[in-house]
Amino acid sequence: MTDNRIELNGVKVHPFTSHEELLSYVSQQKGILVAINAEKILHATEQTRSIINRNIGYCDGIGAVMALKKRGYNNVIKIPGCELWLKIISMTYQQSKTYYLVGGKQEVIDQTVKKLKDEFQGINIVNYRNGYIKTEEEKQELINDIAEKKPDVVFVAMGSPKQELLMEEMSQKHPAIYQGLGGSFDVYTGNVKRAPKWWVDHNLEWAYRLIKEPVRIKRQIHLVKFLFLVKCGKI
C-alpha cells in the first residue's frame, strides 16, 4: 500500500479527505489509529513519533488540518476520534465483527457497553474492562485475554501516550484495528458534555472548551504557537 503520509515536525499524518476514506484504509491495513492534533505535533518526542509513525495518524484537531492545508492538501478534513469509533462500529457490527473495550471508570465502561448494545442490536462485544490497570500482572492478563478472544477491533480509552503504549503491546500479541479514545466513553455516556454542534461544525470546539475550562489557557497558548509556526512554514 502506497505511503502518502505527510511529515509534520517528524510526525507522519495521513491526509484523509473523508471518514469513508479512513475506514476503507483501515479495513485493508490493521494497526493503531492515533488522533493527531497540534499538541502531539508540537510536543512530539522520539518515543511518540515512533509510535505514531509505525501506525495510522489521522487529523483529530484543526491545527493538524491547517498544517496539511498549508502543504496543499486542501481537501483534508478533521476526523474527531469521539465520532470515528462509533462510525467504525456502525459500518462493521453487522459483518460479524467482534469488539473489545478498555477504559474509563467501572461505572462508565458498564454504561458504555449497555448503550452500545441498545444502539447497535446484536453487537458482539467479546469482553471489556475499566482503564485502571494497576499492576504488570493485570496488564498481562488483559493482553493474554485479547490474544485469546481475538477481537477484530479494540478501543482503548485511557489518554495519551498511555493508551498508545498499551495498544502497541496488545498488537504485538494480536493484530487488529486499535483506536485510542481518550475520554470518549465519558462523552458517549453523557458524563462529559461535548461542545454544541455549531461550535464543532465551525472548528471552534477548542474555544468552547476554553470558555468552560479557563485553566486550559496554558494548553491553548501552544495552539497559537503552533499556528504561527505553520504560517511561517516551519512545520
C-alpha positions as CSV (number, residue, x, y, z in Angstrom):
1,M,0.0,0.0,0.0
2,T,1.3,3.4,-1.0
3,D,2.5,5.6,1.9
4,N,1.0,9.0,1.2
5,R,1.6,10.4,4.7
6,I,2.8,13.9,5.2
7,E,5.5,14.7,7.8
8,L,4.9,17.5,10.3
9,N,7.7,18.0,12.8
10,G,8.7,14.4,12.2
11,V,5.1,13.1,12.7
12,K,3.7,11.3,9.7
13,V,0.0,12.1,9.2
14,H,-2.5,10.7,6.7
15,P,-4.3,13.4,4.7
16,F,-7.7,11.6,4.8
17,T,-10.4,13.5,2.9
18,S,-13.4,11.7,4.5
19,H,-14.4,9.3,7.2
20,E,-15.1,6.7,4.4
21,E,-11.5,7.0,3.1
22,L,-10.1,6.4,6.5
23,L,-12.4,3.4,7.1
24,S,-11.5,2.0,3.7
25,Y,-7.8,2.3,4.6
26,V,-8.1,0.6,8.0
27,S,-10.2,-2.2,6.5
28,Q,-7.1,-3.2,4.5
29,Q,-4.4,-2.1,7.0
30,K,-4.6,-3.3,10.6
31,G,-2.9,-1.0,13.1
32,I,-3.4,1.6,15.7
33,L,-5.4,4.7,14.9
34,V,-3.8,7.7,16.6
35,A,-5.6,11.0,16.8
36,I,-3.2,13.8,15.8
37,N,-3.6,17.4,16.9
38,A,-1.4,20.5,17.3
39,E,-0.1,19.4,20.7
40,K,1.0,16.0,19.6
41,I,2.9,17.5,16.6
42,L,4.4,20.4,18.5
43,H,5.5,18.3,21.5
44,A,6.4,15.1,19.7
45,T,9.2,13.1,21.3
46,E,11.3,10.4,19.8
47,Q,9.0,7.9,21.5
48,T,5.7,9.4,20.5
49,R,6.9,10.0,16.9
50,S,8.0,6.4,16.7
51,I,4.5,5.1,17.9
52,I,2.6,7.4,15.5
53,N,4.9,6.7,12.5
54,R,4.6,2.9,12.9
55,N,0.8,3.2,12.9
56,I,-2.1,5.3,11.4
57,G,-2.1,9.0,12.4
58,Y,-5.2,11.0,11.3
59,C,-6.2,14.6,11.8
60,D,-8.3,14.9,15.0
61,G,-7.5,18.6,15.6
62,I,-8.0,21.8,13.5
63,G,-4.3,22.6,13.9
64,A,-3.2,19.4,12.1
65,V,-5.8,20.1,9.3
66,M,-4.4,23.7,8.9
67,A,-0.8,22.4,8.7
68,L,-1.8,19.9,5.9
69,K,-3.7,22.6,4.0
70,K,-0.7,24.8,4.2
71,R,1.1,22.0,2.4
72,G,-1.5,22.0,-0.4
73,Y,-3.8,19.2,0.9
74,N,-6.9,21.4,0.6
75,N,-9.5,18.5,0.9
76,V,-8.2,17.1,4.2
77,I,-10.8,17.1,7.0
78,K,-10.9,16.9,10.7
79,I,-12.0,13.5,11.9
80,P,-12.9,13.6,15.7
81,G,-11.9,10.4,17.4
82,C,-15.1,10.6,19.5
83,E,-17.1,10.2,16.3
84,L,-14.8,7.9,14.4
85,W,-15.1,4.9,16.8
86,L,-18.9,4.9,16.5
87,K,-18.6,5.1,12.7
88,I,-16.3,2.1,12.8
89,I,-18.9,0.2,14.8
90,S,-21.8,1.4,12.7
91,M,-20.1,0.2,9.5
92,T,-18.8,-3.2,10.8
93,Y,-21.1,-4.6,13.6
94,Q,-23.4,-6.3,11.1
95,Q,-20.5,-8.0,9.4
96,S,-19.9,-10.4,12.4
97,K,-17.0,-8.2,13.7
98,T,-16.1,-8.5,17.3
99,Y,-15.1,-5.8,19.8
100,Y,-13.1,-5.4,23.0
101,L,-13.3,-2.2,25.1
102,V,-10.8,-1.0,27.7
103,G,-11.0,2.3,29.7
104,G,-12.8,4.6,32.0
105,K,-14.2,4.1,35.4
106,Q,-16.1,0.8,36.0
107,E,-19.5,2.6,36.0
108,V,-18.6,4.4,32.8
109,I,-17.5,1.3,30.9
110,D,-20.6,-0.5,32.1
111,Q,-22.8,2.3,30.8
112,T,-20.9,2.4,27.6
113,V,-21.4,-1.3,26.9
114,K,-25.1,-1.1,27.8
115,K,-25.7,1.8,25.5
116,L,-23.8,0.2,22.6
117,K,-25.9,-3.0,23.0
118,D,-29.0,-0.8,22.9
119,E,-27.9,1.3,20.0
120,F,-26.3,-1.5,17.9
121,Q,-28.6,-4.5,18.2
122,G,-26.6,-7.8,18.1
123,I,-23.2,-6.1,18.5
124,N,-20.6,-8.8,19.6
125,I,-18.5,-7.3,22.5
126,V,-16.3,-10.2,23.5
127,N,-15.1,-8.6,26.7
128,Y,-14.4,-5.2,28.4
129,R,-12.8,-3.8,31.5
130,N,-12.1,-0.4,33.2
131,G,-9.0,1.6,32.5
132,Y,-7.4,1.3,35.9
133,I,-4.7,-1.3,35.3
134,K,-2.6,-1.1,38.5
135,T,-0.1,-3.9,38.1
136,E,2.0,-5.6,35.5
137,E,0.1,-8.8,36.2
138,E,-3.2,-7.1,35.4
139,K,-1.8,-5.8,32.2
140,Q,-0.5,-9.2,31.1
141,E,-3.9,-10.8,31.9
142,L,-5.6,-8.2,29.7
143,I,-3.1,-8.7,26.8
144,N,-3.5,-12.5,27.1
145,D,-7.3,-12.2,27.1
146,I,-7.2,-10.2,23.9
147,A,-4.8,-12.7,22.3
148,E,-7.2,-15.5,23.3
149,K,-10.5,-13.8,22.3
150,K,-9.0,-12.3,19.1
151,P,-11.3,-9.3,18.6
152,D,-11.4,-7.5,15.2
153,V,-11.5,-4.1,16.8
154,V,-10.1,-2.9,20.2
155,F,-11.0,0.5,21.7
156,V,-8.8,1.8,24.5
157,A,-9.8,5.0,26.4
158,M,-7.0,5.9,28.7
159,G,-5.4,9.1,27.4
160,S,-2.1,9.6,25.5
161,P,0.5,8.2,25.4
162,K,-0.6,5.6,27.9
163,Q,-3.2,4.1,25.6
164,E,-0.9,4.0,22.6
165,L,1.8,2.2,24.6
166,L,-0.7,-0.3,25.8
167,M,-2.1,-0.8,22.3
168,E,1.4,-1.4,21.0
169,E,1.9,-4.3,23.4
170,M,-1.6,-5.7,22.6
171,S,-1.0,-5.5,18.8
172,Q,2.2,-7.5,19.2
173,K,0.2,-10.4,20.6
174,H,-2.9,-9.9,18.4
175,P,-3.0,-7.8,15.2
176,A,-6.3,-6.0,14.9
177,I,-7.7,-2.5,14.4
178,Y,-7.0,-0.5,17.5
179,Q,-8.1,3.0,18.4
180,G,-7.2,5.2,21.3
181,L,-10.2,7.2,22.6
182,G,-9.1,9.4,25.5
183,G,-12.3,10.5,27.2
184,S,-14.8,9.3,24.5
185,F,-16.6,6.8,26.7
186,D,-17.4,9.7,29.1
187,V,-18.7,11.8,26.2
188,Y,-20.7,8.8,24.7
189,T,-22.5,8.1,28.0
190,G,-23.2,11.8,28.8
191,N,-20.9,12.0,31.8
192,V,-18.9,14.7,30.0
193,K,-20.7,17.2,27.7
194,R,-19.2,17.8,24.2
195,A,-19.3,21.3,22.6
196,P,-22.7,22.1,20.9
197,K,-22.9,21.2,17.2
198,W,-22.4,24.8,16.0
199,W,-19.0,25.1,17.7
200,V,-18.0,21.7,16.4
201,D,-19.1,22.5,12.8
202,H,-17.1,25.8,12.8
203,N,-14.0,24.2,14.2
204,L,-14.3,26.1,17.5
205,E,-14.6,23.2,19.8
206,W,-11.3,24.2,21.4
207,A,-12.7,27.7,22.1
208,Y,-15.8,26.3,23.7
209,R,-13.7,24.0,26.0
210,L,-11.5,27.0,26.9
211,I,-14.6,29.0,27.9
212,K,-15.8,26.1,30.0
213,E,-12.4,25.4,31.4
214,P,-10.3,28.6,31.6
215,V,-7.5,26.5,33.2
216,R,-6.9,25.1,29.6
217,I,-5.4,28.5,28.6
218,K,-1.8,27.2,29.1
219,R,-2.5,24.4,26.6
220,Q,-4.3,26.7,24.1
221,I,-1.2,29.0,24.1
222,H,0.6,26.1,22.5
223,L,-2.0,26.0,19.7
224,V,-1.3,29.7,18.9
225,K,2.4,29.0,18.8
226,F,1.7,26.0,16.5
227,L,-0.4,28.0,14.1
228,F,2.3,30.8,14.0
229,L,4.9,28.1,13.1
230,V,2.6,26.7,10.4
231,K,2.1,30.2,8.9
232,C,5.8,30.8,8.8
233,G,6.4,27.4,7.1
234,K,8.3,26.0,10.0
235,I,6.0,23.0,10.5
